[in-house]
Amino acid sequence: MNRNMIAGQAQVVVGKVQEKLAVLIGHTELRRAATQRQTHGRIMHAVGEAQDLIRRSLRHRRVSM
């Protein structure tokens, strides 16, 4: 697990809390921002997973040579 994965997951959680608050108070612009935050967090998490996969494959490749 790397920094991008952790930060991305944190953004998703904060976005979900923000979305619940926006629904509760009926604020559509805040809800849209919360959805964008969640999407950004999911993208960051996916980038982190890709980085980990690349690192593991390079490590595995180095060991098997």
Residue, then its C-alpha position, 0 to 999 in steps of 0.5 A: m500500500n502506498r501514499n496514493m492508495i491511502a490518500g485516495q481512500a481518505q478522499v473517498v471517505v471524506g467525500k461520502v461524509q460530505e455527500k451525506l451532509a449535503v443530502l441532509i441540508g439539501h445543498t446540491e452544489l456541495r453534493r456535486a463537489a462530494t461526488q467529484r471528491q469521491t471520483h478523484g479519490r477512486i482515481m488516486h487509489a487506482v493509480g496507487e494500485a497500478q504503481d504497486l503492481i508495476r513495482r511488484s512485477l519489476r521486483h519479481r522480474r529482477v529476482s527471476m533473472 
